[in-house]
């Protein structure tokens, strides 16, 4: 993804979110959003900040992705960058 490649470090966790699902007219269809997410092999969520729809699910997915990334990082040895032990739950 061009924008994320320019503005985020390599290996960043990325999810695609279509927001404002509470309004009737959308700029992008659900199918277009899902197709883009499929193209980049990233999760896709339709959300509404107004109604709260899928907000928790999107943040939960991002937290799960970050946990997996930290646990699988070849440099992760149970310590944070300051050498203190950490335990992921």
N, C-alpha and C positions, 0 to 999 in steps of 0.2 A: 504494500500500500504506500503510495508515494508520500502522503502527508505524514504517516507514522514513521516512515524511513527517515524523513528529514528532521523530525522533532522528538524522537525517542531512541534510547539506546538499543543496540542490537540485542535480541532475545527478550524484548519487552512482552509482557502478557497483554493481549489485545482482544477486546470484544466489540462487536458492532451493535449499536443501540439505535433503534428507531423510536423516537420520543414523540410525545403529544398524540398518542393514540386515542385520546378523548375527543379530538376534533374530527369532523367528517371528511374534510379534504386533506389528502396527504400528498406531499411532493414526490414521494417514492412509494411504490407498492410493497406489500409484504414479500411478494415473490422476488422483486428486484433486490430487496435487502438480503433475503435468504440466499439468492444466487451469488451476491457479492461475498457474503460470509463463507459460502461453500467454496468459492474461487480461492479464497485465502485460508481456508480451513480454520476458521475462527467461529466462536459461538455468536449467535444472533438473538437479540431480545427486542420485542416490541414493548415499550413502556409508556406510562403516563405519570408524570410527577404530580399532576393534579389529583388523580384518583389513587395513586400509589400502585397501580397495576404493574406487576413484574419488577418492581424496584428491588425488593428483597432478593428475588431470584437472580437478578443481574449482579448484584454486589456479592451474593453468596458464591456464584460461579467464579467471579474474579478472585475472591479470597481462596477458593479451592485451587485455581490455577497458580496463584502465587505460592501457596503452600507446596504444591507439587514441584514448582520450579526451584524453590529454596532447598527442598529435600533432595532433589536430583542434581543440584549443582555440584559438579565434581570438586569444587573447592570447599563445599560445606562439610565440616567435620564436627558439628555439634557446638560450634562456637560462633559468636557474632564477630563483626569486624574488629572489635576491641578485645577479643580473646576471652570474653565471658561466655560461659555455657548457656545455651538456650535449648528449650524443649518446645517443639511444635505440638499443638494439640489438635 
